[in-house]
Amino acid sequence: MPKNTFNSCGAEYLYLPKSLKTTDENNGFYTYLHDVKKIYYGGSEEEWATLTNNAERMDIDATEIIYNADPEDLK
């Protein structure tokens, strides 16, 4: 997923499936989530750490990350 995928998209809530993979070690897609209040991630906290290359929480612009989420949780 490119770095600027969500840049200035205006979305407040975002669901990312457990199946999401990143191949770029320094991708940093999570640093461009300026408007996002909550990320709903389908995987575990450990899987999120792998996906984000163990990024520091302060480097992620979303207010809250909810792990093991289901798309239905956004309703």
C-alpha positions as CSV (number, residue, x, y, z in Angstrom):
1,M,0.0,0.0,0.0
2,P,1.6,3.3,-1.0
3,K,2.3,5.9,1.6
4,N,-0.2,8.5,0.4
5,T,-3.1,6.1,0.0
6,F,-5.2,7.8,2.7
7,N,-3.5,11.2,2.6
8,S,-6.2,14.0,3.0
9,C,-9.0,11.5,2.3
10,G,-11.2,12.9,5.0
11,A,-12.2,9.5,6.4
12,E,-12.7,9.4,10.2
13,Y,-13.0,5.6,10.5
14,L,-11.0,3.0,8.6
15,Y,-11.3,-0.8,8.4
16,L,-8.1,-2.7,7.4
17,P,-8.5,-6.4,7.0
18,K,-6.2,-9.0,8.5
19,S,-5.3,-10.0,5.0
20,L,-3.6,-6.7,4.3
21,K,0.1,-7.1,3.6
22,T,2.8,-4.5,3.0
23,T,6.0,-5.3,1.1
24,D,7.9,-2.1,1.6
25,E,9.9,-2.2,4.9
26,N,9.7,1.6,5.2
27,N,6.2,2.0,3.8
28,G,4.7,4.1,6.6
29,F,1.2,4.2,5.1
30,Y,0.0,4.7,8.7
31,T,1.6,8.1,9.0
32,Y,-0.8,9.6,6.5
33,L,-4.0,9.0,8.5
34,H,-4.4,12.6,9.7
35,D,-8.2,12.7,9.7
36,V,-8.7,9.1,11.0
37,K,-10.1,8.9,14.5
38,K,-10.3,5.1,14.7
39,I,-8.6,2.3,12.8
40,Y,-10.4,-1.0,12.9
41,Y,-7.9,-3.7,12.1
42,G,-9.0,-7.3,11.5
43,G,-5.9,-8.9,13.0
44,S,-4.3,-9.0,16.4
45,E,-2.0,-6.3,18.0
46,E,1.0,-8.5,17.2
47,E,-0.1,-8.8,13.5
48,W,-0.5,-5.0,13.4
49,A,3.0,-4.6,14.7
50,T,4.3,-6.8,11.9
51,L,2.3,-4.9,9.3
52,T,3.6,-1.6,10.5
53,N,7.2,-2.9,11.1
54,N,6.8,-2.3,14.9
55,A,6.1,1.4,14.5
56,E,5.9,3.5,17.6
57,R,2.3,4.2,18.5
58,M,3.0,8.0,18.4
59,D,4.0,7.6,14.8
60,I,0.5,6.5,13.9
61,D,-1.8,9.5,13.3
62,A,-5.1,7.7,14.2
63,T,-6.6,8.4,17.7
64,E,-7.4,4.8,18.4
65,I,-6.6,1.3,17.0
66,I,-9.1,-1.5,17.5
67,Y,-7.7,-4.9,17.0
68,N,-9.5,-8.1,16.0
69,A,-12.2,-6.0,14.4
70,D,-15.0,-7.0,12.1
71,P,-16.2,-4.7,9.3
72,E,-19.6,-4.8,11.1
73,D,-18.0,-3.0,14.0
74,L,-18.1,0.2,11.9
75,K,-21.9,0.4,11.9
